[in-house]
Amino acid sequence: HNKGAIAAFLQMKARNSLSANERRERSLKMMFVTAHMAAHVKNVEARNGDYWRIASELEAQAPPSFLPDNDVLGTETSTGNHLIDALDHVFFCGDLNYRLDL
């Protein structure tokens, strides 16, 4: 299987526009992914499988701060859902090879 992806995790701290005594604890968590997926109209299931395989592999390698504390995976199998749900934004781009059959 020669398809795959690379990702960058980015955490931006909120700008503190509150008074000097107040601080914001919220930050914005984003992931940017570029991927190459299976080609050809007939391979929709393979492309969908590529997406979930990539998501699960990224979840297994994600920085711990990008997963909720109670979702640290340990021996649990990575599905990708924990990571995707924990992020504020996901940008998934690349040669995704989805086609419109008109």
N, C-alpha and C positions, 0 to 999 in steps of 0.2 A: 504494500500500500504506500504510494509515494505522495500522498496529499497531507497537508499539515498547515500549521499556523504559527505565528509569533504574536506575543501580546506585550503591551506596556500597561502597567498599573499606575494610576495617578491619584494622589490624595491631595486635595486643596483645602486648606483651612479657611474657614469663613472669615471675611473681613470684619474686624471688630468696630462696629459703628455705635456701640453702646458706650455708656459712661466709663470712666477710668476704673471704677470699682466692679463693673460687670464684665464678664467674659463669655463669649460664645464657645460652646463645646462642640458644636456640629462642624463636620467637615464633609466635603463632597468627594465621593469615591467613584472613580471612573476606570473603565478598561477599554483600551483601543486594541483591536485585533485585526490583523490582516491574514487572510487565509487563501489557500488554493484548494478547491473542491472538485470532486468527480465531474467529468464533462459528459455531454450528450443528453438529449431529451429523455432517453429511457432510464437514466440513472438518478432520478429524483430521490428514490429511497436511499441510494448510496450517498447523495449530497446531504440528506437529512441525517444520516448516520455519521457522516463526517463532522457535522455541526456538533452533535451530542458527544462524540468522541473527543473533539477539540475542547469543548466546554468542560468535560470531566477531567481531562488532563491538565487544563489550566487551573481548575479548582484544586487539584492535588498539589500544584506547585505555587498556589497563590500565597502572597505574604500573609501571615496570620492576622494582621490587622485588617485585612479585607474580608474576613469571615467573622460572623458573630461569635462571641465567646462560647456559647453553648453549641456551636456547630463545628468546633474543631474536630476533624474527621478521624484521627487515630486509625482504628482498624476498619471503620465504616467505608464502604465503597463510594467513591466519588461519582456523582451523577451529573454534576454541573449546575444543578438547581440551587444548591446552597450559595454558590458564588454569584450566579446571575441575580438571585433574589436579594443579596446583600449589597449590590452595587446601585448607585443612583443613576448611572448612565453606562450603556455599553454601545460602543461603536464597532460594528462588525463589518469589515470591508474586504475587498480583494477580488480575486477571480473566482466568484462563487458559482458560476456556470449555470445558474437557473435560466431557463428559456421560456419564452411565450410561444405556445403552439397555436398560431392563428389560422 
